[in-house]
Amino acid sequence: MGRKNITGKENGETRRGKRKRKRRRLNELGRKKRGRIKEIDDALREELGEMGIRSGKELVVQSKQPFNGPITITIGHSTTSLSQDHARRIYVATDDE
């Protein structure tokens, strides 16, 4: 059980009882972490949209290669790899841990 804040809710919980979602860059997510795409850099939006990577989509990070290598993600039934530069320009919402 988590610690309660001054409103009597557990940390990370809002007044309606839902947990807050934290906004992070995709390249900051660890392996097997889930998130929902919130924002994509304007310069990449069209290119990534053609790959099925759009705001609102849920994703799972499958792997992260060392030495600034690509990140493999799954969105729906599709799996694709993104460069660190592309992943750095995609913002996702994740559940607070």
Secondary structure, DSSP 8 states (H G I E B T S, - for coil): ---B-TTSSBTTB-TTS-B-EEEEEGGG--TT-EEEEEEE-HHHHHHHHTTT--TT-EEEEEEE-TTT--EEEEETTEEEEE-HHHHHTEEEEEE--
